């Protein structure tokens, strides 16, 4: 297969990004790209079996997303835990970041989070103490 990363670029409005499953899973929508016709269709997931040919390979991904988005116990600071750096150290995106400088602390689930450093990418290295 000859593919470039740019082949997967498309505009996705934020309001169309699912935040939780639909009450009726069979109502889930999917986008169908027909390369031969250069068209895009919007279909329902229950129609998948009608779109597959006997020679198609269907790969299922049953991995789970780590609950990496947390809020401080007071709800004032949002954390996105991006990368685990050690047993109790994480690289995080924090909003609002300007309020959470080196040495600043807050609690998430009664566990203290302390900013140890701010790398050039403006993320925060946080220690769980």
C-alpha positions in Angstrom: 0.0 0.0 0.0 1.4 3.3 -1.0 0.1 5.9 1.5 1.3 9.2 2.8 0.4 10.7 6.1 -1.1 13.6 4.3 -3.6 11.2 2.7 -5.3 11.1 6.1 -5.7 14.9 6.6 -9.3 16.2 6.7 -11.2 18.8 8.5 -13.2 17.5 11.5 -15.3 20.1 13.3 -15.0 19.8 17.0 -18.7 19.5 17.4 -18.6 16.2 15.4 -16.1 14.5 17.7 -17.8 11.9 19.9 -17.3 12.4 23.6 -19.2 9.3 24.7 -21.0 6.4 23.0 -24.5 6.8 21.7 -27.3 5.3 23.8 -28.0 3.0 20.9 -24.7 1.8 19.4 -26.3 0.8 16.1 -26.9 4.6 15.5 -23.2 5.2 15.3 -22.2 6.9 12.0 -19.1 6.3 9.8 -17.5 8.0 6.9 -16.9 5.8 3.8 -14.2 6.9 1.4 -14.6 5.5 -2.1 -11.1 6.0 -3.6 -12.1 4.7 -7.1 -14.9 7.2 -7.4 -13.2 9.9 -5.3 -16.3 10.3 -3.1 -17.2 10.4 0.5 -20.3 8.9 2.0 -21.8 9.2 5.4 -23.3 5.9 6.5 -24.3 4.1 9.7 -22.0 1.5 11.2 -24.7 -1.2 11.0 -24.2 -1.0 7.2 -20.5 -2.1 7.4 -21.2 -5.7 6.3 -22.8 -4.4 3.1 -19.7 -2.4 2.3 -17.2 -5.3 2.7 -16.1 -7.7 0.0 -15.0 -11.3 0.7 -11.4 -10.4 0.0 -11.4 -7.5 2.4 -9.5 -7.7 5.7 -11.2 -6.1 8.7 -8.9 -5.3 11.7 -10.6 -4.6 15.0 -9.0 -2.4 17.7 -10.2 -3.2 21.1 -7.7 -1.1 23.1 -9.0 1.3 25.7 -8.1 4.9 26.1 -6.3 5.8 29.3 -8.3 8.3 31.4 -5.6 10.9 30.9 -7.7 14.0 31.4 -8.2 15.0 35.0 -9.3 18.1 36.9 -7.9 19.4 40.2 -10.1 18.6 43.2 -11.3 22.2 43.2 -12.0 22.1 39.4 -9.8 25.1 38.7 -7.0 23.3 36.7 -7.3 20.8 33.9 -4.5 18.3 33.4 -3.9 16.1 30.3 -1.3 13.5 31.2 0.7 13.1 28.0 3.7 11.0 28.8 4.9 8.9 31.8 8.5 9.9 32.7 8.9 7.8 35.8 7.0 6.1 38.6 5.5 9.4 39.9 6.5 11.9 37.1 4.5 12.9 34.1 4.7 15.3 31.3 1.3 17.2 31.2 -0.6 19.8 29.3 -2.2 22.1 31.9 -4.9 24.7 31.5 -4.6 27.5 32.5 -0.8 26.9 32.5 0.2 30.4 33.5 -1.3 29.8 37.0 0.7 26.6 37.4 4.4 27.6 37.5 7.4 25.7 38.9 6.7 24.7 42.5 3.0 25.2 42.3 0.8 22.4 43.8 -2.7 21.2 43.6 -4.5 18.0 44.3 -6.2 15.4 42.1 -8.1 12.7 43.9 -6.4 13.8 47.1 -2.9 13.3 45.5 -0.7 16.3 45.4 0.7 17.4 42.0 3.8 19.6 42.0 5.3 21.3 39.0 9.0 20.4 38.8 10.0 22.1 35.6 8.6 23.8 32.5 10.3 22.6 29.3 10.6 24.9 26.2 7.4 23.2 24.7 5.5 24.9 27.6 4.2 21.5 28.9 4.8 20.8 32.6 6.8 18.1 34.3 4.6 17.1 37.3 5.6 15.0 40.3 2.9 13.2 42.2 3.9 13.6 45.8 
